[in-house]
Amino acid sequence: MRSLPRCVPTIVLGLLLFRAARAAEPFPQAALDQARVIRERALSDDVGYDLLRSLTTEVGPRSAGSPGDARAVAWALAHLRALGFKNVRAESVTVSHWIRGEAQAEITAPWPQPLLPVALGGSGATPPPGIEADVVPVTTLAELATLPAGAVKGRIVFFTQRMQRTHDGAGYGTAVAVRGTGALESSKLGAVAVVIRSIGTDSNRLAHTGAMRIADTVRTIPALALSNPDADLLENELASGQPVRIRMRNTSMWGDSARSANVVGEIPGATKASEIVLLGAHLDSWDLGTGAHDDGAGVATITAAARLIGAARVAPARTVRVVLYANEEHGGQGSRGYIKRHGEEIARHVMGMESDLGAFPVLGVASRVPPDRLPVARAMAALLAPWGVPYVGNEAGGGSDVGPLGELGVPLIDVHTDAAPYFDLHHTANDTFDKIDPALLRQNIGAFATLAYLAAQYPGDFGRAMKPKPAR
Amino acid sequence: MRSLPRCVPTIVLGLLLFRAARAAEPFPQAALDQARVIRERALSDDVGYDLLRSLTTEVGPRSAGSPGDARAVAWALAHLRALGFKNVRAESVTVSHWIRGEAQAEITAPWPQPLLPVALGGSGATPPPGIEADVVPVTTLAELATLPAGAVKGRIVFFTQRMQRTHDGAGYGTAVAVRGTGALESSKLGAVAVVIRSIGTDSNRLAHTGAMRIADTVRTIPALALSNPDADLLENELASGQPVRIRMRNTSMWGDSARSANVVGEIPGATKASEIVLLGAHLDSWDLGTGAHDDGAGVATITAAARLIGAARVAPARTVRVVLYANEEHGGQGSRGYIKRHGEEIARHVMGMESDLGAFPVLGVASRVPPDRLPVARAMAALLAPWGVPYVGNEAGGGSDVGPLGELGVPLIDVHTDAAPYFDLHHTANDTFDKIDPALLRQNIGAFATLAYLAAQYPGDFGRAMKPKPAR
């Protein structure tokens, strides 16, 4: 008689809240149960690891327009078919074809020392005998802009900025501008070449390549990346206060544009087959390594994830489409080509996800959905909570390939992975299969499979994530 | 009245033991006090680090007979003099001169892939257009010996053995035989070339060079080292069961013998100047890196240690002699030349110490002294006990340069350092100054300075450590 009257309102309130929570749960119990089964299966499934071994061993380097690129397209078609994907096809894309050639550089004064450079993608060649010039160090583009007129004319600009090692990749975002436009801006000021401290965070004697911008109106000068140890050495020579000279030779050139393709395969939806959950990764790689993390890991992740969805007892309502993009690294023609080809269909893309940060530990899940769909995104991410993976917000952006779909309003889910080890390897000869931890690859596959399955099963409509921008 | 009678015997016994311990202490208190001062000074002294930056920046690669070798000799003479060493001199040594040239290799079947090889020191060249042949994998020399006659004739032998990563360097001792005689033994069986998995423990795409044996009676075939990632790739191709072919080209050659030198400097002894405590390291390096750990760290360690001894308030009784040996890496002429030149004087070498395992954490101190001098060795090592460094036994062996003095009966002290990180870098392009931890370099310097000072101050006679073997 004493406790009951005080308990009753609490119990009633609890029941009401429980019912409200039930009502707010966006997914049927069967979908959640099936998603959990997929999640667990991923952790003992080696399809992804075997695919990645196959791609790195049997294809290897596959830069756009190279023989490896063509082999990669054939490899992808064969493997998607063998894994039971439907509507497997190569959607032709014309790609630019830059040819690395050979790069050599050495410090000639004050103390002669060999360097181990790599050309940036798009670098100009030196005259055949090479060039030799004094070095002008600057930290960043901002410092370059402050130099007096003529300061770099006839000289080699050395960008000394060091990329910071961060788990979220912010260090890359800050540093990469030097790679993008360092040569262009230096050329405008009359420099004969640039060398940059690699956009990378390791201390190995392996420089990081990557794309640089060129412009029709500005002479494209040679642009070489130096490893961190070589950049340290060059800074130590500069610290002497004596003039420092570099001799370099580079034979990069542009080949003819080439045919490549976005390779597409589907797990058809059972009830809403015209609505598409798109999983993207890029099939091309830089030429220095075998593209194991960048982006073989992405190819393996989305392919193995989609296959797990295709093998589920409860088929997905929507179609899960795997798109292996052409030439992400040095032109982006695959991403633009996809949007152009599928223009009418973009409105039926209900969700986009991209894997292009390697097979490293999954740190979080982000969404980009209309505000009223946030509970749906949170409910999706909640399935990774048992792994200690949090939902981190509604600022997902996709990557280079799927990001442009986001700009057209397609909702996005990002799986954030640890970017710190990624940028130790990124765009170097070290990006090889031995660096793949199979357990971490399985975790990535599990995250993609779980989230993509739920996106395909969500009974409602994700809407459009933002006001669409005009297509690029 | 009750306690006094029971205490007296205890006190008397204690005093007797204390006197006995004092009697057994091999070093005067003043020597121990001064040694401790030296030990502590080393931890805030940057002479060694500055020397190493200078050597790696201003000289860089310095393989025997190369222009860098001659620069290194001049550098060493200048720096020993500038640091106040006495009797600084270059003791001429004739060294062999192997010229690396260029090495290229690629897998041509079943799946074409580029490799990033380096030639082993002493490798033969290919014919100018290169060679292409099937690959025969074997783990070790022992397995090679079991193959049926003709199994490797006309083929390329691939030694797949993987070096184990150990703190005591045992993995190197086991693995290195393949590098030493793999090509020689394969050539005897008719192989056209060998490739070996690098004798190294890292996973970087940087192969490890090192000396191989050649013989007048056996054709010297091309011998290339592959990084662990490249060896993994080659094994993955072999796992297909299909014939695997490699194409390679190598232009190594022997140059004329060249003049180099052991560079010597001394801290003269105050009272027993004719007795010598020898500190050895090698001045040459392989050509791929700047020889920061191998053996710039040794050069810096023993030079800075001897200088600390020279700056001590209580001068050493014996002479501390620094010997920077020529061509340890590829001929050992410096070590042999020293013994030949100093034959009569070897009997007055009371102790030898060598630094040639990089500037990594000090793990222990070993001696090689006559059994009745073990208390002396233990008392010396005890000064490093506050760093947690134990005395580990009487099995010291010196290194390649000082070890031969041990074989002539000269007592030795070894400072054991962590060999695990050393063999990640050893003989690769990655052996550069940025890999030096200044605190660990200071610890090495402190260990050498403390132990060498005590060896120079020991009032007794160390005797001969073992029955001398005939000089080599």
Contacts between the chains, C-beta under 8 A, distances in Angstrom:
chain1	res1	chain2	res2	distance
A	53	B	236	6.5
A	56	B	233	7.6
A	57	B	111	6.4
A	57	B	113	7.9
A	57	B	233	6.5
A	57	B	236	4.4
A	57	B	237	6.2
A	58	B	110	7.9
A	58	B	111	4.7
A	59	B	111	7.3
A	60	B	111	6.9
A	60	B	112	7.6
A	60	B	113	4.4
A	60	B	114	7.8
A	60	B	233	7.9
A	61	B	113	7.6
A	61	B	114	7.2
A	67	B	112	7.9
A	110	B	58	7.9
A	111	B	57	6.4
A	111	B	58	4.7
A	111	B	59	7.3
A	111	B	60	6.8
A	112	B	60	7.6
A	112	B	67	7.9
A	113	B	57	7.9
A	113	B	60	4.4
A	113	B	61	7.6
A	113	B	290	7.4
A	114	B	60	7.8
A	114	B	61	7.1
A	116	B	429	6.2
A	203	B	430	8.0
A	203	B	434	5.5
A	203	B	435	6.8
A	204	B	204	5.1
A	204	B	206	6.9
A	204	B	430	5.9
A	205	B	206	6.2
A	205	B	289	7.2
A	205	B	428	7.6
A	205	B	429	4.2
A	205	B	430	5.0
A	205	B	432	6.6
A	206	B	204	6.9
A	206	B	205	6.1
A	206	B	206	6.9
A	228	B	434	6.8
A	229	B	430	7.2
A	229	B	432	4.2
A	229	B	433	7.7
A	229	B	434	4.9
A	229	B	435	7.8
A	232	B	432	7.5
A	232	B	433	6.9
A	232	B	434	4.9
A	233	B	56	7.6
A	233	B	57	6.5
A	233	B	60	7.8
A	233	B	290	7.3
A	233	B	432	7.0
A	233	B	433	7.2
A	236	B	53	6.5
A	236	B	57	4.3
A	236	B	433	7.3
A	237	B	57	6.2
A	240	B	57	8.0
A	289	B	205	7.2
A	290	B	113	7.4
A	290	B	233	7.3
A	428	B	205	7.6
A	429	B	116	6.2
A	429	B	205	4.2
A	430	B	203	8.0
A	430	B	204	5.9
A	430	B	205	5.0
A	430	B	229	7.2
A	432	B	205	6.6
A	432	B	229	4.2
A	432	B	232	7.5
A	432	B	233	7.0
A	433	B	229	7.7
A	433	B	232	6.9
A	433	B	233	7.3
A	433	B	236	7.4
A	434	B	203	5.5
A	434	B	228	6.8
A	434	B	229	4.9
A	434	B	232	4.9
A	435	B	203	6.8
A	435	B	229	7.8
